[in-house]
C-alpha cells in the first residue's frame, strides 16, 4: 500500500471510530484521560474542552482557538516563572536542539548537565544532584535515598517518615503515600511507615510562638514513632495542594533543630516554592543557617519548557553510599534539552529574576489583602509571590474560579486548592498585570456573592 492510500485508510478508520455509537447513542471517540479527572469526564473531555484549547502564549497572557485572551494567574501551574515564550529560553532550547537529541546520562556526560550541576550548587548550597523528570520523581528519589542511607549506616530499621497530614509530595507510589490527604490513598500502594503531624490553632502563623509549637508537634511525632525508627522528616515551606497553607515564620529553622537533635534526616520539598516563588530568594532554604539534608525541586526549573526535577543532597549523604549503587534513574534523566532550558532559566533568575520575585512578593504583601473583600472570603494571606483567598466552602471557590475564567472582559486563570483560590503569576508580571488579575478575581467573587454561582455557567 502506498503512503497516500495508507493515509486515506487511516482517515477512514479514524472517522469510523469517531462515528460509532454506544448503546446510549453517544458518540465514541478516542479520549485522553487527564490526571485528576474521573473516567466519565474523560468520555466527553475532547468535545467539552475543544473550545478551551489554548494555542499561544506570551508573558502572562494566553490565547485560545477563538482568539480569546486570558490572564495566566497561575503561571502554568507555577511552572513558568518568567512567562510564556520567553525569547532567551526559546533561544537556548533551539540552540541545543540543533546540536544533540539525547544521550543517556549513564553513557556519557553532556555539557548542559555539567554546567547545571555547578549552577544548582551555587543556588542551593548543596553538593550532589540527582536529575529526574518531575517533582514526584524528585520526592521518590529522596525517600529511596534516605532509606538506603540508613541501611548503609547499619540501621535498616529506620523505616518511618514524619510528614504533614495535609502535605502533598506527588502522586507516584512512595510520594503519594507520604500524604494524609484521602484522595491520594489507595488500597494497594506500598508505603513506608508514616507518622502525620496535624496543623492546629496552636501552630497557626498568627499565634505567638507558632513556629516553636509546630516544631514541638514534630518532636512529639518522632517520639511517638520511636526516634530509632525515624528515617526522615519531610516538609513543604508552603502547603500548596493541602489548602494553600502558610507556615509560621522560622518554621524551617525550628524543624532543622528538631531533626538534628533526634539525629534524623530533614527533607524539604520545594517543588512549588523553588526558583523564586518564595519571593525573597531562589529557595526558601536559602534563609536556613544549616541547609536540609535533602532538597526536592522541579516547578520553574525549566520555565515549563521541558519536564525536569532534581533531588539535591548534602555531601554527607553520598559519602555513606561508598561503592553502593544509586538504585534510581530513568532513561531520560538529565536530558540535555531540559538542562539547557534550566540553565537559561537560572540565568534569568540571577540577572533580574530575583528582583522581579521580590517586587511581585512586595505587591502581594502590600496590595492583595486590600483588593479582595467579600462575606464568602474567610481569609486572605500571602506567601512570597503567592496570593490566597480562602473561601467558606469548596463550592464557592470552584464557582469563583469558573466565573473568573469566563469573565466578560477576558478570562483569568486562577488556581483552586480545596476551598482556597490562588494567584501564582509569573515573577516578572507587571504591577498593572497584577492589578488586572486582582480586579478580575474581585469581579468573579462579587458575581458569585450576588448570584450564588458563576454568572457565565
C-alpha positions in Angstrom: 0.0 0.0 0.0 1.3 3.4 -1.0 1.7 6.3 1.5 -1.3 8.2 0.2 -3.5 5.1 0.3 -2.4 4.3 3.8 -3.3 7.8 4.9 -6.7 7.6 3.3 -7.3 4.2 5.1 -6.2 5.7 8.4 -8.5 8.7 8.0 -11.5 6.4 7.2 -10.6 4.3 10.2 -10.5 7.3 12.5 -13.8 8.6 11.1 -15.4 5.2 11.7 -14.2 5.1 15.2 -15.5 8.6 15.9 -18.9 7.9 14.4 -19.5 4.6 16.3 -22.3 5.0 18.8 -22.7 3.2 22.1 -25.9 1.7 23.4 -26.9 5.1 24.7 -26.5 6.7 21.3 -23.5 8.7 22.4 -20.5 9.2 20.0 -17.5 7.1 20.8 -14.1 8.7 20.1 -10.6 8.2 21.4 -10.1 10.1 24.6 -7.3 11.5 26.6 -7.8 10.7 30.3 -6.4 13.7 32.1 -4.9 13.3 35.5 -7.2 14.0 38.4 -10.4 13.6 36.4 -13.0 10.9 36.5 -13.4 8.2 33.9 -16.8 9.6 33.0 -15.2 13.0 32.4 -12.7 11.5 30.0 -15.5 10.2 27.8 -16.6 13.7 26.9 -13.4 15.6 27.5 -12.4 16.2 23.9 -15.8 17.7 23.0 -16.2 19.6 26.2 -12.7 21.1 26.2 -12.5 21.7 22.5 -13.4 25.4 22.9 -10.9 25.7 25.8 -7.8 24.7 23.8 -5.0 27.2 24.4 -2.8 27.7 21.3 -0.5 30.6 22.1 1.1 32.4 25.0 3.3 35.4 25.6 4.4 36.5 29.1 1.3 36.5 31.4 -1.2 36.1 28.5 -2.7 33.1 26.8 -5.0 32.8 23.7 -7.4 30.1 22.8 -8.5 28.8 19.4 -11.0 31.6 19.0 -8.6 34.4 19.8 -9.9 35.0 23.3 -7.2 36.2 25.7 -6.7 35.0 29.2 -4.5 36.3 32.0 -2.5 33.4 33.3 -2.8 33.9 37.0 -1.1 30.5 37.8 2.0 30.8 35.6 1.4 27.4 34.0 0.8 25.7 37.4 3.8 27.7 38.8 6.0 26.2 36.1 6.7 29.3 34.1 8.2 31.9 36.5 9.2 34.1 33.5 6.1 33.7 31.5 5.3 32.0 28.2 7.5 32.0 25.1 10.4 33.9 26.8 12.9 34.6 24.0 16.0 33.8 25.9 14.8 30.4 27.0 13.4 29.7 23.5 16.8 30.5 22.0 18.7 28.3 24.4 16.4 25.3 23.8 16.5 25.8 20.0 20.3 26.0 20.0 20.5 22.7 21.9 18.0 21.0 19.5 20.3 21.9 16.6 23.2 20.1 18.3 22.1 16.9 20.0 18.9 14.9 20.7 19.6 12.8 23.7 22.4 10.9 25.4 21.8 8.5 28.3 23.5 10.1 31.4 25.0 6.7 32.3 26.8 6.5 29.0 28.3 10.0 28.6 28.2 13.5 30.1 26.5 16.4 28.3 27.8 19.9 28.7 24.5 21.5 29.8 24.1 18.9 32.5 27.6 19.5 33.8 27.0 23.3 33.8 23.7 22.8 35.6 25.3 20.9 38.5 27.5 23.9 39.2 24.6 26.4 38.9 22.4 24.4 41.2 25.2 24.0 43.8 25.6 27.8 43.8 21.8 28.4 44.2 21.0 25.7 46.8 24.2 25.5 48.8 24.1 21.7 48.4 26.6 19.3 46.9 25.2 16.4 44.9 22.3 16.3 42.4 20.2 13.5 41.0 18.3 14.7 37.9 14.8 13.4 37.4 11.7 14.4 35.3 9.2 15.7 37.8 8.5 16.8 41.3 7.0 13.4 42.2 10.2 11.7 41.0 12.3 14.1 43.0 10.5 13.0 46.1 10.5 9.4 45.1 14.3 9.5 44.8 14.6 11.5 48.0 12.7 8.8 50.0 14.6 5.9 48.5 18.0 7.7 49.1 17.0 8.4 52.7 16.1 4.7 53.3 19.2 3.5 51.6 21.3 6.0 53.6 20.3 4.4 56.9 20.7 0.9 55.5 24.3 1.8 54.6 24.8 3.1 58.1 23.7 -0.3 59.5 20.3 1.0 60.7 17.7 -0.7 58.3 15.1 -0.4 61.0 14.7 3.3 60.3 11.6 2.9 58.1 9.4 5.8 59.3 8.8 9.2 57.7 7.2 12.1 59.6 5.1 14.4 57.4 2.3 16.9 57.4 -1.2 15.3 57.4 -2.2 18.0 54.8 1.1 17.8 52.9 1.4 16.8 49.2 4.5 15.4 47.7 3.4 14.0 44.4 1.4 11.0 43.0 4.0 8.3 42.4 3.6 5.4 44.8 6.0 6.5 47.6 5.3 10.2 47.2 1.5 9.7 47.4 1.9 7.5 50.5 3.5 10.4 52.4 0.3 12.5 52.3 -2.6 12.3 54.7 -4.9 13.7 52.1 -7.6 10.9 51.5 -7.7 11.5 47.7 -4.1 10.1 47.5 -4.7 6.9 49.4 -5.1 3.5 47.7 -5.7 0.0 48.9 -2.6 -1.4 47.2 0.2 1.1 47.1 3.4 0.1 49.0 4.4 2.6 51.6 6.9 3.2 54.4 5.5 3.8 57.9 4.1 7.4 58.0 3.5 9.5 61.2 1.4 12.5 60.4 1.5 15.9 62.1 -1.7 17.9 62.1 -1.9 21.7 61.8 -3.7 23.2 64.7 -4.7 26.6 66.1 -1.6 26.5 68.3 0.8 26.5 65.3 -1.2 28.9 63.2 1.1 31.6 61.8 -0.9 34.3 63.7 -0.3 32.7 67.1 2.7 33.8 69.2 5.4 31.1 69.3 3.7 29.2 66.4 7.0 28.0 64.9 8.1 26.5 68.2 4.7 24.9 68.7 5.0 23.3 65.2 8.5 22.1 66.0 7.2 20.6 69.3 4.5 18.8 67.3 7.1 17.2 65.0 9.3 16.3 68.0 6.2 14.6 69.6 5.6 12.7 66.4 9.2 11.5 66.3 9.0 10.4 69.9 5.7 8.6 69.3 7.1 6.7 66.3 10.3 5.9 68.1 13.4 8.0 67.3 15.4 5.0 66.4 12.9 4.1 63.7 12.6 7.6 62.0 14.4 7.9 58.7 13.4 11.5 57.9 11.1 14.4 58.4 9.7 15.9 55.2 8.1 19.3 55.0 6.9 21.9 52.5 7.6 25.6 53.2 4.1 26.3 51.8 1.4 23.6 51.7 0.1 24.2 48.2 -2.3 21.3 47.5 -3.1 20.8 51.1 -5.0 24.1 51.2 -2.5 26.9 50.4 -1.3 27.0 54.0 1.4 29.3 55.1 3.7 28.0 57.8 4.8 30.2 60.8 7.9 32.4 60.2 11.0 30.5 61.2 9.5 27.0 60.9 12.2 25.5 58.8 14.9 26.6 61.2 13.0 25.2 64.2 12.4 21.9 62.4 16.1 21.7 61.4 16.9 22.0 65.1 14.5 19.1 65.9 15.9 16.8 63.2 19.4 17.5 64.3 18.6 16.8 68.0 17.0 13.5 67.0 19.7 12.6 64.5 17.3 12.1 61.6 17.3 13.5 58.1 15.4 16.6 57.0 13.9 16.6 53.5 12.5 19.9 52.2 10.1 19.7 49.3 10.5 23.0 47.3 8.8 21.7 44.2 6.3 24.5 44.5 8.3 27.2 46.3 11.6 27.0 44.4 13.1 29.2 41.7 11.9 32.5 43.3 8.4 31.7 44.3 9.2 32.3 47.9 9.9 35.9 46.9 13.0 36.6 48.9 15.5 34.1 47.4 15.8 31.4 44.9 14.7 28.9 47.5 13.2 29.1 51.0 16.1 27.0 52.4 18.5 29.9 51.5 17.4 31.5 54.7 18.4 28.5 56.8 21.7 28.7 58.7 22.1 25.0 58.2 20.6 23.6 55.0 18.5 20.4 55.0 20.0 17.0 54.1 17.9 16.6 51.0 16.0 19.1 48.8 13.4 18.3 46.1 12.9 20.8 43.3 11.1 20.9 40.0 8.5 23.6 39.2 10.0 26.6 37.5 13.3 24.8 36.8 13.0 25.0 33.0 10.3 27.7 32.9 7.9 25.0 31.9 9.5 24.2 28.6 10.6 20.6 29.4 9.7 18.4 32.4 12.6 18.3 34.9 13.3 18.0 38.6 16.2 17.3 40.9 17.0 15.7 44.2 19.7 17.7 45.9 21.9 16.3 48.6 24.4 17.2 51.2 27.8 15.6 50.6 27.4 13.5 53.8 24.5 11.6 52.2 26.5 10.4 49.3 29.5 9.6 51.5 27.6 6.9 53.2 26.9 5.1 49.9 30.6 4.4 49.2 30.7 1.9 46.3 27.0 1.1 46.6 24.6 1.8 43.6 22.2 4.6 43.5 19.1 2.4 42.8 17.2 5.1 40.9 17.3 6.7 37.4 15.4 6.9 34.2 16.5 6.8 30.5 15.6 10.5 30.1 17.0 11.7 33.4 19.2 14.8 32.9 18.0 15.3 29.4 20.2 17.8 27.6 17.3 19.8 26.3 15.9 20.2 29.9 19.3 21.1 31.2 19.7 23.8 28.5 16.3 25.2 29.5 17.2 25.1 33.2 20.5 27.0 32.6 18.7 29.7 30.7 16.0 29.9 33.5 18.7 30.2 36.2 20.5 32.9 34.2 17.3 34.9 34.1 16.8 34.3 37.8 20.3 35.5 38.6 20.2 38.6 36.4 16.9 40.3 37.3 14.6 37.4 38.2 15.1 37.6 41.9 14.5 41.3 41.8 11.2 40.6 39.9 10.3 38.0 42.5 10.9 40.4 45.4 8.9 43.1 43.7 6.0 40.7 43.0 6.1 39.4 46.6 6.0 43.0 47.8 3.0 43.8 45.6 1.1 40.8 47.2 2.1 41.8 50.7 1.1 45.4 50.1 -2.0 45.1 47.9 -3.5 41.7 47.9 -5.4 41.9 51.2 -6.8 45.3 50.2 -8.0 44.1 46.8 -10.3 41.3 47.8 -13.2 41.6 50.3 -16.5 39.7 50.4 -18.5 37.8 53.0 -17.7 34.5 51.4 -14.0 35.1 51.7 -12.9 34.0 55.2 -9.1 34.6 55.0 -6.7 36.5 52.8 -3.0 35.6 53.0 0.2 35.7 51.1 3.4 33.7 50.8 6.1 35.3 48.6 4.8 35.7 45.1 1.5 33.9 46.0 -1.9 35.3 47.0 -4.5 33.1 48.7 -8.2 33.9 49.1 -9.8 31.2 51.3 -13.5 30.7 50.8 -16.1 29.4 53.2 -16.9 26.4 51.0 -15.2 24.4 48.3 -18.3 25.0 46.1 -17.8 28.8 46.3 -14.1 28.5 45.4 -14.9 26.3 42.3 -17.7 28.7 41.2 -15.4 31.8 41.5 -12.6 30.1 39.6 -15.1 29.2 36.8 -16.5 32.7 36.7 -13.1 34.3 36.5 -12.1 32.1 33.6 -15.2 33.0 31.6 -15.2 36.7 32.5 -16.9 39.1 30.1 -13.9 41.3 29.7 -11.5 38.5 29.2 -10.6 35.5 31.3 -8.4 34.9 34.3 -7.0 31.5 35.0 -6.9 31.2 38.8 -5.8 28.2 40.9 -8.2 26.4 43.2 -6.9 24.2 46.0 -9.8 22.7 48.1 -11.6 25.9 49.3 -8.7 28.2 48.6 -8.2 30.4 45.5 -4.6 31.1 44.5 -2.8 33.6 42.3 0.7 32.4 41.4 1.6 34.6 38.5 4.9 34.9 36.6 7.5 36.5 38.8 8.0 39.2 36.1 4.3 40.2 35.9 4.0 43.9 35.9 2.1 45.8 38.6 -0.6 46.6 36.0 -1.0 42.9 35.2 -1.2 42.0 38.9 -3.8 44.7 39.4 -5.8 43.3 36.5 -5.6 39.8 37.9 -6.9 41.1 41.3 -9.7 43.1 39.6 -10.8 40.1 37.6 -10.8 37.9 40.7 -12.7 40.6 42.6 -15.4 40.7 39.9 -15.8 36.9 40.0 -16.0 36.9 43.8 -18.7 39.6 43.5 -20.7 37.7 40.9 -20.8 34.5 42.9 -21.6 36.6 46.1 -24.6 38.1 44.3 -25.9 35.2 42.2 -24.7 32.2 44.2 -23.0 30.8 41.2 -20.9 31.7 38.2 -22.9 34.1 36.0 -21.2 32.6 33.0 -22.2 29.0 33.8 
